[in-house]
Amino acid sequence: MPRLDDAQRRARLSIRHHLHRPAANCVEVAASVVGLHSSDPVTVFLGTRARAPHVTPDEIEHALYEQRSLARILGMRRTMFVVPTETAPVVQAGAARGLVAAQRTRTVRMLEEAGLTRRGDRFLDRCSQDVLDALREMGPSTALALSKRVPDLALQMEVHRDGRPQGRTGVSTRVLFLLAVEGRIVRARPKGGWTSTQYRWALAEEWLGTDLHSWETAPAQAELARLWLRAFGPGSREDMRWWTGWTVRETTRALDAVGAIEVALNAGSGYVLPDDLDPVEPPPPRVAFLPALDPTVMGWKGRDWYLSHREALFDRNGNAGPTIWWDGRVVGGWAQRADGQVVWRLLEDVGRSAHRAVAEEASALRDWLGDVRFVPRFRTPLERELSSG
């Protein structure tokens, strides 16, 4: 069995994720990691800036909302991603489509348990069609604007777990989420600046100019496996299964479809594409300040080969906070304070030259952010400590 050790994996990570050499533009950034996590909108902008420091927030917004060469869609593990628009149909068919049946069943059950209707399926179909009709007439619109046109969206329902009430949620939350899972609507330009989470919704085909349903499931899963292996390989079967949200059977089928080659790792085994067995030359180390939930941090389930200090850098639910990278591994964390200062802490001794590079990168990031202030959506112990100091 061919062998790729941890040093080789870190070299590949640095090169392919543009932690060594900057990418040409924001579309190249997204493609290099298959897609940028978008649960927190800040991740998209800071993750792009880390890999292409010359790209401005305006240029990223232009790609997202004017040129639309980037698409914000629901994808792997029911998570929002920003992906190259040409990749969006693959993500829809390969990852989101498999979620539809379970999410529809859950929504129907919630509607009926809340006492809003005895036929949740009919209610859902009618409400969904009304939303699509409204978007066709109104163009990109917020949930609030849609609720004024489609009154059923404004209704509230009790959420239950094990027969016990857990709080209330709006019908709009479930219906819009399901339409997004189905690939019928997508998030468009938000209200406010690039840190805003108040998105407008748009008809997917009108907004993106492409058919999100153009791929069959099995070929799309094979293509998604190929994209992941090109960006994250070598990775284990479990890494891929976790990242995609697939079953073991789906993961195995996709690996077989692309002819993945098994290789020995420092711990266990992983897979690479057939043409990706040759070792790469380790690049010179470079500092990178990656944001919370960055795909490089979240790309593998097994992370020991590039990550220590989990308790300081992750929250209790496994969400990564802002991290500092050097030579293909995590060596510290950072945060922004209320006055805009970017503060940081190294958790390993990386030497004087790396220390100076970290300080310079923190200053450059402060200048890039300008007047923008943000707080990560998922906060970690070190980020909380640094930002409040």
C-alpha positions as CSV (number, residue, x, y, z in Angstrom):
1,M,0.0,0.0,0.0
2,P,1.4,3.5,-0.9
3,R,2.2,5.6,2.2
4,L,1.5,9.4,2.7
5,D,2.7,10.6,6.1
6,D,1.4,13.5,8.2
7,A,4.1,15.9,6.8
8,Q,3.0,15.1,3.3
9,R,-0.7,15.7,4.2
10,R,0.2,19.1,5.7
11,A,2.2,20.0,2.6
12,R,-0.8,19.2,0.4
13,L,-3.2,21.1,2.7
14,S,-1.0,24.2,2.5
15,I,-0.7,24.1,-1.2
16,R,-4.2,23.1,-2.2
17,H,-6.0,25.3,0.3
18,H,-3.9,28.4,-0.7
19,L,-2.4,28.7,2.8
20,H,1.0,29.0,1.0
21,R,0.4,30.9,-2.2
22,P,-2.6,33.3,-2.6
23,A,-5.4,32.3,-5.0
24,A,-6.2,34.5,-8.0
25,N,-9.8,35.3,-7.0
26,C,-12.6,34.4,-4.7
27,V,-14.1,31.7,-7.0
28,E,-10.7,29.9,-7.0
29,V,-10.7,30.2,-3.2
30,A,-14.1,28.5,-2.9
31,A,-13.2,25.8,-5.4
32,S,-10.0,25.0,-3.6
33,V,-11.9,23.8,-0.6
34,V,-15.0,22.6,-2.5
35,G,-17.0,25.3,-0.7
36,L,-16.8,27.8,2.1
37,H,-18.9,27.3,5.2
38,S,-21.6,30.0,5.3
39,S,-23.5,29.3,8.5
40,D,-21.8,32.4,9.7
41,P,-21.5,34.9,6.8
42,V,-18.2,36.2,8.2
43,T,-16.6,32.9,7.4
44,V,-16.9,33.4,3.7
45,F,-15.3,36.8,3.7
46,L,-12.5,36.1,6.2
47,G,-11.8,32.7,4.7
48,T,-11.5,34.3,1.2
49,R,-9.2,37.1,2.6
50,A,-6.9,34.5,4.2
51,R,-6.4,32.8,0.9
52,A,-6.5,35.9,-1.4
53,P,-5.4,38.9,0.7
54,H,-5.8,41.3,-2.3
55,V,-9.5,40.5,-2.7
56,T,-11.8,43.1,-1.1
57,P,-15.2,42.6,0.5
58,D,-16.8,44.5,-2.4
59,E,-15.3,42.0,-4.9
60,I,-16.6,39.1,-2.9
61,E,-20.1,40.6,-2.8
62,H,-19.9,41.3,-6.5
63,A,-19.1,37.6,-7.2
64,L,-22.0,36.6,-4.9
65,Y,-24.7,39.0,-5.8
66,E,-23.9,40.6,-9.2
67,Q,-21.8,38.3,-11.2
68,R,-23.2,35.3,-9.3
69,S,-20.2,33.1,-10.0
70,L,-20.6,32.0,-6.4
71,A,-23.8,30.5,-5.0
72,R,-24.9,30.3,-1.3
73,I,-26.8,27.0,-1.0
74,L,-27.6,24.3,1.5
75,G,-25.3,21.4,1.1
76,M,-23.3,18.9,3.1
77,R,-24.6,18.0,6.6
78,R,-27.6,20.5,6.3
79,T,-25.0,23.3,6.4
80,M,-24.9,26.4,4.3
81,F,-22.0,26.7,1.9
82,V,-20.8,29.2,-0.7
83,V,-19.6,27.2,-3.7
84,P,-18.7,28.0,-7.3
85,T,-22.0,28.3,-9.2
86,E,-20.9,25.6,-11.6
87,T,-20.6,23.2,-8.7
88,A,-23.9,24.0,-7.1
89,P,-25.9,21.4,-9.0
90,V,-23.4,18.7,-7.9
91,V,-23.8,19.8,-4.2
92,Q,-27.6,19.9,-4.6
93,A,-27.9,16.4,-6.1
94,G,-25.0,14.8,-4.2
95,A,-25.7,16.1,-0.7
96,A,-29.0,18.1,-0.2
97,R,-31.3,15.9,-2.2
98,G,-30.9,13.0,0.2
99,L,-32.2,15.2,3.0
100,V,-35.6,16.1,1.4
101,A,-37.7,13.2,2.4
102,A,-36.8,13.3,6.1
103,Q,-37.1,17.1,6.3
104,R,-40.5,17.1,4.6
105,T,-41.8,14.4,6.9
106,R,-40.6,16.3,9.9
107,T,-42.2,19.6,8.7
108,V,-45.5,17.9,8.1
109,R,-45.4,16.3,11.6
110,M,-44.6,19.7,13.2
111,L,-47.5,21.4,11.4
112,E,-49.9,18.7,12.6
113,E,-48.6,18.5,16.1
114,A,-48.9,22.3,16.5
115,G,-52.6,22.0,15.6
116,L,-52.3,24.3,12.5
117,T,-53.8,21.6,10.2
118,R,-54.9,18.0,10.1
119,R,-53.3,17.5,6.7
120,G,-49.8,18.9,7.0
121,D,-48.8,17.6,3.5
122,R,-51.5,19.7,1.8
123,F,-50.8,22.7,4.0
124,L,-47.1,22.5,3.1
125,D,-47.7,22.0,-0.6
126,R,-50.0,25.0,-0.7
127,C,-47.8,27.3,1.3
128,S,-44.7,26.3,-0.7
129,Q,-46.4,27.1,-4.0
130,D,-47.6,30.4,-2.6
131,V,-44.0,31.3,-1.7
132,L,-42.7,30.4,-5.1
133,D,-45.5,32.4,-6.8
134,A,-44.7,35.4,-4.5
135,L,-41.0,35.3,-5.3
136,R,-41.8,35.1,-9.0
137,E,-43.8,38.3,-8.7
138,M,-41.8,40.2,-6.1
139,G,-38.3,39.1,-6.9
140,P,-35.7,38.5,-4.1
141,S,-37.5,39.0,-0.7
142,T,-36.9,38.6,3.0
143,A,-38.9,36.2,5.1
144,L,-40.7,39.1,6.6
145,A,-41.8,40.5,3.2
146,L,-42.9,37.0,2.1
147,S,-44.9,36.5,5.3
148,K,-46.9,39.6,4.5
149,R,-47.8,38.2,1.1
150,V,-48.2,34.6,2.3
151,P,-49.9,34.8,5.8
152,D,-49.4,31.2,6.6
153,L,-45.7,31.8,6.9
154,A,-46.3,34.2,9.8
155,L,-47.9,31.4,11.9
156,Q,-46.0,30.1,14.9
157,M,-45.8,26.5,16.1
158,E,-44.7,24.7,19.2
159,V,-41.6,22.4,18.8
160,H,-41.8,19.1,20.7
161,R,-39.1,16.6,21.5
162,D,-40.1,13.2,23.1
163,G,-43.6,14.6,23.6
164,R,-42.4,17.7,25.5
165,P,-42.5,21.3,24.3
166,Q,-39.1,22.8,23.5
167,G,-40.1,26.3,22.3
168,R,-41.7,27.9,19.3
169,T,-40.6,28.5,15.7
170,G,-42.2,30.2,12.7
171,V,-43.7,28.3,9.9
172,S,-41.5,30.5,7.6
173,T,-38.4,28.9,9.1
174,R,-39.5,25.4,8.2
175,V,-41.0,26.1,4.8
176,L,-38.1,28.2,3.5
177,F,-35.6,25.7,4.8
178,L,-37.4,22.9,3.0
179,L,-37.6,24.8,-0.2
180,A,-33.9,25.5,0.1
181,V,-33.2,21.7,0.7
182,E,-35.2,21.0,-2.4
183,G,-33.1,23.4,-4.4
184,R,-36.1,25.6,-5.3
185,I,-34.9,28.7,-3.6
186,V,-31.6,30.1,-2.5
187,R,-30.3,32.9,-0.3
188,A,-29.7,36.1,-2.2
189,R,-28.2,39.5,-1.1
190,P,-28.8,40.2,2.6
191,K,-30.1,43.3,4.2
192,G,-27.2,45.4,5.5
193,G,-23.5,44.7,5.2
194,W,-21.5,41.5,4.7
195,T,-21.8,40.4,8.3
196,S,-25.7,40.4,8.1
197,T,-27.7,37.2,8.4
198,Q,-31.0,38.7,7.2
199,Y,-31.0,37.2,3.7
200,R,-33.4,37.8,0.9
201,W,-34.7,34.7,-0.8
202,A,-34.8,34.1,-4.6
203,L,-36.0,31.5,-7.0
204,A,-32.9,29.3,-7.5
205,E,-33.0,29.1,-11.3
206,E,-33.7,32.8,-11.8
207,W,-31.0,33.9,-9.4
208,L,-28.2,31.5,-10.4
209,G,-29.1,31.0,-14.1
210,T,-28.6,27.3,-13.8
211,D,-30.7,24.2,-13.1
212,L,-29.9,22.8,-9.7
213,H,-31.6,19.5,-10.7
214,S,-29.5,18.7,-13.7
215,W,-27.5,15.8,-12.1
216,E,-28.7,12.4,-11.0
217,T,-27.8,11.4,-7.5
218,A,-25.2,8.7,-7.9
219,P,-23.1,10.6,-10.5
220,A,-23.3,13.7,-8.4
221,Q,-22.1,11.9,-5.4
222,A,-19.2,10.5,-7.4
223,E,-18.3,14.0,-8.6
224,L,-18.5,15.4,-5.1
225,A,-16.2,12.6,-3.9
226,R,-13.8,13.5,-6.6
227,L,-13.9,17.2,-5.6
228,W,-13.3,16.3,-1.9
229,L,-10.4,14.0,-2.6
230,R,-8.8,16.6,-4.9
231,A,-9.0,19.2,-2.1
232,F,-8.7,17.1,1.0
233,G,-7.1,13.8,0.0
234,P,-5.8,11.7,1.5
235,G,-8.7,11.3,3.8
236,S,-10.3,8.3,5.4
237,R,-13.6,6.8,4.5
238,E,-15.0,8.1,7.8
239,D,-13.6,11.6,7.0
240,M,-15.6,11.6,3.7
241,R,-18.7,10.1,5.3
242,W,-18.7,12.8,8.0
243,W,-18.0,15.7,5.7
244,T,-20.7,14.7,3.2
245,G,-23.3,13.4,5.6
246,W,-23.6,10.3,3.5
247,T,-24.3,6.7,4.7
248,V,-21.4,4.2,4.7
249,R,-22.9,2.6,1.6
250,E,-23.1,5.9,-0.3
251,T,-19.5,6.7,0.7
252,T,-18.2,3.3,-0.4
253,R,-20.1,3.6,-3.7
254,A,-18.7,7.0,-4.5
255,L,-15.1,6.0,-3.7
256,D,-15.5,3.0,-6.0
257,A,-17.0,5.2,-8.7
258,V,-13.9,7.5,-8.9
259,G,-11.4,4.6,-8.5
260,A,-10.0,5.9,-5.3
261,I,-6.7,4.4,-4.2
262,E,-6.2,3.3,-0.6
263,V,-3.0,4.6,1.0
264,A,-1.4,4.1,4.4
265,L,-1.4,7.1,6.8
266,N,0.4,7.6,10.1
267,A,-2.8,6.4,11.7
268,G,-4.9,4.0,9.7
269,S,-5.5,4.4,6.0
270,G,-7.1,7.0,3.6
271,Y,-7.9,7.5,0.0
272,V,-6.6,9.6,-2.9
273,L,-7.5,9.9,-6.6
274,P,-5.6,7.5,-8.9
275,D,-3.5,10.3,-10.4
276,D,-2.6,11.8,-7.0
277,L,-0.1,9.4,-5.5
278,D,3.1,11.4,-6.2
279,P,4.5,13.3,-3.2
280,V,4.4,17.1,-3.3
281,E,7.3,19.4,-2.3
282,P,6.7,20.9,1.1
283,P,6.2,24.7,0.6
284,P,7.8,27.4,2.9
285,P,5.6,28.0,5.9
286,R,3.2,31.0,5.8
287,V,0.9,32.4,8.5
288,A,-2.9,32.2,7.9
289,F,-5.6,33.6,10.2
290,L,-8.6,31.4,9.4
291,P,-12.1,32.2,10.6
292,A,-14.5,30.2,12.7
293,L,-15.9,27.2,10.9
294,D,-13.3,27.5,8.1
295,P,-13.5,24.5,5.8
296,T,-9.8,23.7,6.2
297,V,-10.4,23.2,9.9
298,M,-13.7,21.4,9.4
299,G,-12.7,19.3,6.4
300,W,-11.8,16.0,8.2
301,K,-13.3,14.2,11.1
302,G,-9.9,12.9,12.2
303,R,-7.8,16.0,12.9
304,D,-4.9,15.0,15.1
305,W,-2.4,15.4,12.2
306,Y,-2.9,19.1,12.0
307,L,-4.7,20.1,15.3
308,S,-4.1,20.0,19.0
309,H,-5.7,22.3,21.7
310,R,-9.2,21.2,20.9
311,E,-10.7,22.4,24.2
312,A,-9.5,26.0,23.6
313,L,-10.4,26.2,19.9
314,F,-13.7,24.4,19.6
315,D,-17.1,24.8,21.3
316,R,-19.0,21.9,23.0
317,N,-20.8,21.1,19.7
318,G,-17.6,20.7,17.7
319,N,-17.6,24.0,16.0
320,A,-14.2,25.5,15.3
321,G,-13.3,29.0,16.4
322,P,-10.8,31.4,14.7
323,T,-7.5,29.6,14.3
324,I,-3.9,30.6,13.4
325,W,-2.0,28.3,11.0
326,W,1.7,27.8,10.4
327,D,3.3,25.2,8.2
328,G,0.1,23.3,7.6
329,R,-1.1,23.0,11.2
330,V,-3.0,25.0,13.8
331,V,-0.7,26.7,16.3
332,G,-3.0,29.3,18.0
333,G,-6.2,31.3,17.9
334,W,-7.3,34.9,17.4
335,A,-10.3,37.3,17.9
336,Q,-11.5,40.8,17.3
337,R,-12.1,43.1,20.2
338,A,-14.9,45.8,20.3
339,D,-12.4,48.5,19.4
340,G,-11.4,46.6,16.2
341,Q,-8.1,45.3,17.4
342,V,-7.1,41.8,16.2
343,V,-5.7,39.9,19.2
344,W,-4.1,36.5,19.2
345,R,-2.3,33.8,21.2
346,L,0.1,31.2,20.1
347,L,-0.4,27.8,21.8
348,E,2.8,26.4,20.5
349,D,6.4,27.6,20.3
350,V,6.9,28.2,16.6
351,G,10.0,30.4,16.7
352,R,10.8,34.1,16.4
353,S,10.2,34.4,12.6
354,A,6.8,32.8,12.9
355,H,6.0,35.0,15.9
356,R,6.8,38.1,13.8
357,A,4.8,36.9,10.9
358,V,1.8,36.3,13.1
359,A,2.0,39.9,14.5
360,E,2.3,41.3,10.9
361,E,-0.7,39.3,9.7
362,A,-2.8,40.4,12.6
363,S,-2.0,44.1,11.7
364,A,-2.8,43.4,8.0
365,L,-6.1,41.8,9.0
366,R,-7.0,44.7,11.2
367,D,-6.5,47.1,8.3
368,W,-8.5,44.9,5.9
369,L,-11.5,44.8,8.3
370,G,-11.5,48.6,8.7
371,D,-14.7,49.7,10.6
372,V,-16.3,46.3,10.4
373,R,-16.9,44.5,13.8
374,F,-18.1,40.9,14.2
375,V,-18.6,38.2,16.8
376,P,-18.4,34.6,15.6
377,R,-21.8,32.8,15.6
378,F,-20.3,29.9,17.5
379,R,-18.0,31.1,20.3
380,T,-15.1,29.1,21.7
381,P,-13.2,29.4,25.0
382,L,-10.1,31.1,23.6
383,E,-12.1,33.5,21.3
384,R,-14.2,34.6,24.3
385,E,-11.1,35.1,26.5
386,L,-9.2,37.1,23.8
387,S,-12.1,39.3,22.7
388,S,-13.0,40.3,26.3
389,G,-9.5,41.1,27.4
